Amino acid sequence: MSRRDIVVSFLALLLLSAIPGSAHAQVFIASHPQPEFSIGPLFVSASVGKQNVVGNPGPLTVSVSWSLTLAPHRRAADIAQDLHLLWPGEVVGTAGAADADPMLVRQVEALGFKVKAHGRLRLSARGRTEMGTSAGLRTLGEAPFVAFAREGGPAAGARGATYIRIPWVPELASLDWLVRLDLPLKEVIVPRRVSWAEDTFWGRRYLITLGFGDVGYVSLYPLYFGARDRVVPLARDFSMVLINFADSDHLKVDEVVPPSASRQMSETRSNTEALRLPLLASEGIAPQVLKVQFAYFAPRGARRGARPGAGRDPVAGGAGTDPSGGDELRGGPPALWPAG
């Protein structure tokens, strides 16, 4: 690689690192101060296909699957309490605050925010013995949420956020279950501006961002600041951010941040490439974010003027381990928690 190629690649990586996304990260908040438990394992996952970047795509579903790790000499009954999930991005729901969860409405409106939408998300779980099988998820109940934003002042127009109340269920603290929420989110994938030549030969570029632990946004920080003594840390357990890209033979990945993220072909999903970022525990809240800039291109000859082989990625990954279940090949429901 020439010095010029190295410089260009470095600048592209630097620019990509500075791009704001729409679903960067999240943080769990307990009901009581100094929680004697942590989050782990945790999986934040999404599945992307051409349908998510063509025409007028709807929301993208981001799945959050987790369990609780208890402090030594603590039992589930000792720590039973509702959890809250604070997410920088708007979950799609019913417009307005009418019939929204009163507790959530009070908390966000007390800080000067306006409720934009509300609703309830399915709270489900998968048993340890059912992982990797075609068994469906067990429904545990519903988790109410409100999506909110600033209506006026200097922060008016800043991105919205979502506050979710997760009712306590015994499965949260069980070694045999992973609890799951599926979040239909707006603008998880955002278009990138490219030159005419790039658009002609490669198609429009897009950026997807997923992660954990980033609360440095106008819409999030007031809630986080008042709940710092209730933030639930990440456990020293196997946790991961996962993005599955379907139709990988028509996929071009331009940049991945951080470069340490792994890139492999899925063992359980046909023609699917998986990008993974391990989530590491830390003493405090530490943003850990996976950003991928990508494009889907038309088959050879379908795009007028496209050069032969346009969009092929010379660094395609090899076979790896995909935590999704085998029934994904048949188009059935996800067979394992992170499948998304």
N, C-alpha and C positions, 0 to 999 in steps of 0.2 A: 504493500500500500504506500502510495506517495505521501510526501509531507502535506500536499494540498488536500488530499483525500482525508487525512487524519484531522486537519483543521476544520474542514467542512463538516465532518461527522461530529466533531466536538461541539461546534456552534449549533448544529441542529439539535443535539442532545441538550445543550444549555437552554435553547429556546423552548423546547418541549417541557423542560422541568419548570419553566416559569409560567406555563399556561394554566389558567384556572379551569377547573372542571366543575361538574354539577352534582356529583355524588361522592365527594372525596372520602368521607370517613364518618364514623359515628362514635358515640360513647354511651356506656350504660350507667345509669344512676339508680342507686338503691333508695328505699323509702326512709331508712334510718342512717344516722351518721356512722362513720368508721365501720363499714360492712366487713364482716368476718368471713368473706368468701371472695372469690375472683372468677373471672370469665375464662373458661377453657374446658375443652377445646372450642375454638371459634372458627367458622367458615363463612366468608363473604363471597358470594359467587353470582355470576351472570352469564347468560348464553346469548351470543350475538350471531345474527345471520343477515343475509341480504335484505330480508324484509324489514330490518331495523334501520336501514339507511336509504331505502327507496321510497319515492313518493312522499306521503305524509304519514310517517310511522307513528304509532301510538306509544304509550309509555313502555319502558323496558322493565321487566321484573328482575329485581335484585333479591336474592335469597340470603337470609341471615340465619345460620344454624349454630347453636351453642349449648353448652352445659355449664354448671357451676362447680367450682372446686372449693370445697369447704376448708376452713382452717382446722388444724389438728384439734381433736377432742370436741368437735362441733358436729351436731346432727342436723338433719334437714329441718326438724321442728324448731331448732334454736334460731334459725335464720329466715324462717318463712316470712315473706313480705313481697309486695308488688315491686316490680322493676320498671324503669323507664328507659326508653331508647331515644336519644337525641340525634337526629339525622339532618345533615346539611343538604337539603333537596326537598322538593314537594311531592309527597305521595298523592296520587290521584284519588279524589273523593267527591263528596257532595258539597256544592258551593255553600259558603256561609257558615254561621255558627249555630243555627237552629238545630236542636236535638243533639248537639255535640256533647261529649263528656264534660260535665260542669267543672270538675276538678282541673282538667287540662285547660279549659277556657279561662278559668280564674288565674291560673299560673302564668299564661302567656299574656293575657290582657293587663295583668298587674305590672308588667314590664313595658307596657306601651305598644305591644304588638297587636295586630288585627288578625283574627282567624279568617283565612281564605277558604278553607275546605275542611271537612271532617269525614269520619267514617269508622269502620271497624275492619280489622284484618284477621284472617283466619290464623289461629295459633294451633300448630300441629306438632307432631313428634314422630320419630322413627326409632324403633327398638334396636338394640345392639344385634340381636339375632336376625333382624330383617335387613340389615345393611348388605348391599350387594345382591338383593333379591328383587322380585317384581312386586313385593308386598306394598300396599299403599300406606299413606301417612295416617296416623291416628289423630283425629280432631280433638283438641283439648279445650277449645273455647274461642273467644274473640278478644282482640286487643284494640281498644279504642285509640284514635289518633286525631290530632289537629295539625293542619298545615298553616303556617302563619308567616307574616312579614311585616315590615314597617310601612305605615300608611303615609307618614309625612316626616318632615325634618330632613337633615343631611343624609340619613340612611335610607330615605325613601327610594324605592327602585332596586335596592339590594336583593340578592337572591333570597328566596324563602327557605324555610326549614320545616321539619316535622317533629312533633313530640308525641311519642307513643307510650301508653301505659300497658304494661304486660302483667296481667293478674297472676298471682302465685298459683302454681300447680306443682304437685309433688315431683313430677318428671323433671323439673328444672334442676333438682339436686340429686338425681339418680345417676348411678354409673351405667345404667342400662338404656338411657334415652338421650337423644339429642332433640332439643326443642327448635322449632323453625318458624320464621315469619317470612312471607313473600311480599315484597314491597313494589307495587307498580309506580315507578318514578318517572317524572318528567325530565327531559333533557339530560339524561345520563350520557348519551352520545351526542356530541356537538360537532358541527362541520368546521373544517379548517379552510381558510382562504388559501388558494393555490393559484399558480400562473395558468394562463390559457393552455400552454403546451402540456403542463402536468395533467390538467383536466382532460385534454384530448387523448393522451396516451395512457394515463393511469386511472383516470376518474377522480372524483372528488375525494379528498382526504377527510377522515373523521378521527375524533379523539374520545376515548372512553377512559374514565378514571374511577377507581374503586380503592377503598382502603379502610383504615381504622385509626381512631385516636386524634383526629384533627378537629379542633374546636375554635380555630382562629378566624371566625367569620362574624360579621355584625349580627346576623340572625341567630347565632348560637351562643356567643360569649356571655350575654347577660344571664341566660339560664344556667350555663356551666359555672359562671363565677359565683352564683349564689348557692351552688350545690357541690362545691369542691370537696367538702367533707363527706359526700355521699357517692362520689365517683367510684365505680367498681373497676379495679385494675385487671389487666390481662394476666392470666395464670401462666406459669412456666409449663406449658403443654403444647402439643402439636396444633398449631392454628395456621390459617392460610387464606389468602385472597386468590380467587380463581376466576379466570375469564375463558370461556369456551367459544371458539370461532368456528361456526359451521361452514361448509362449502370451502374448505381450505385450499383446494386447487385453483380457486378464483380469488384468493386472498393475498394481499400484499401488506406486510407489516413494515412500516418505515422506521419507527423508533419504539423502544421499550425503556421505560424508566421505572425503577433503577435497572441498570444492566445486569444485576445479579439475579433478576427474575428468570425462572426456567421456562423453556419453550419446547414443547414436545407434542407429538401426535397422540391423540387419545387412543387408549386401548379398547374403550367400550363404545365410543361414538364413531360412526363411520364418517370419514372425510372431515374430521374435526381436529383443530389445533388448540391446545390448551396452554395458557400462560399462567404461571403460578408465582406467588410471592409469599414466602413464609412470614408469619407475624411473630415478632419476638417480644417477650415480656420486658418491661423496664420499670424503674422505680417510680416514674411519674407518667403523665400523658405524653406520649411520643408519636407524632404523626407517622404512619407507615402507609405509603400510597403506591399503587401500581397504575401507571399511565401507559396507554398503548395508542399510537397513531397508526391508522390503517386505512385501507381502501379495498373495495371489491371491484374487480374488473370483469368485463364481458369475455366470453369464450373467444378464442382466436377466430377472427373474421367477422365477429358480430359487431365490433366497434369499428366504425369507418376510420381508416387511417392508423389503426393500431398496429404497431410493429410486432413481428412474430415473437411470441413468448413474453409479451408485455405483462408485467405484474408478477412474474414468477420470482419468488424469493430464493436467492442462492443459499440462504442459511436455514433451510427448513429443518426442523428438529426431528429427532428420531423417536422411536417408540418409548413411551414412558408410562408411569402409573397414573391413571385417572381415577379419582375417588368417586366417580359416578357409577351407576349400576348398569348391568348388561341390557336391561330392557330399553335403554335409550335408543338402541339400534332399531327397535321396532316402533319407535315413536310413542311409546307408552309414558306413563308418569315417571318422574325421576325415581331411580331405584336407591339412591343414597343421598344423604343430606345436602352436600354442597352442589348438587347437579344444577340447580337454578332453573 
